[in-house]
Amino acid sequence: MSWKAKKLFLAKALRRRGRTQRMRCVRARSDVRERINHETHEKDERVDKN
């Protein structure tokens, strides 16, 4: 591989890795938000039953 090809390959790999990490972060954040929502809903239901 020439240095140009290597450079292009590395740039592509880095870009791809960055995108997947960003997606993972967003997904994790939404999961946490959903979990918090579920917890608050459960608490509300418990209060209603009592």
C-alpha positions in Angstrom: 0.0 0.0 0.0 1.2 3.5 -0.9 1.2 6.1 1.8 -1.6 7.9 0.0 -3.8 4.8 0.1 -2.9 4.2 3.7 -3.8 7.8 4.6 -7.2 7.5 2.9 -7.9 4.1 4.5 -7.1 5.5 8.0 -9.2 8.6 7.5 -12.2 6.4 6.4 -11.7 4.1 9.3 -11.5 7.0 11.8 -14.6 8.7 10.3 -16.6 5.4 10.5 -15.5 4.8 14.1 -16.4 8.3 15.1 -19.9 7.9 13.6 -20.6 4.6 15.3 -19.4 6.1 18.7 -21.7 9.1 18.2 -24.6 6.8 17.4 -23.9 4.6 20.4 -23.8 7.7 22.7 -27.1 9.0 21.4 -28.7 5.5 21.8 -27.4 5.2 25.3 -28.7 8.6 26.2 -32.2 7.8 24.9 -32.2 4.5 26.8 -31.4 6.3 30.0 -34.2 8.8 29.4 -36.7 5.9 28.7 -35.6 4.2 31.9 -36.1 7.4 34.0 -39.6 7.8 32.4 -40.5 4.2 33.2 -39.4 4.7 36.9 -41.4 7.9 37.2 -44.5 6.3 35.7 -44.2 3.3 38.1 -44.0 5.7 41.0 -47.1 7.6 39.8 -49.1 4.3 39.4 -48.1 3.3 43.0 -49.3 6.6 44.3 -52.6 6.3 42.4 -53.2 2.8 43.8 -52.7 4.1 47.4 
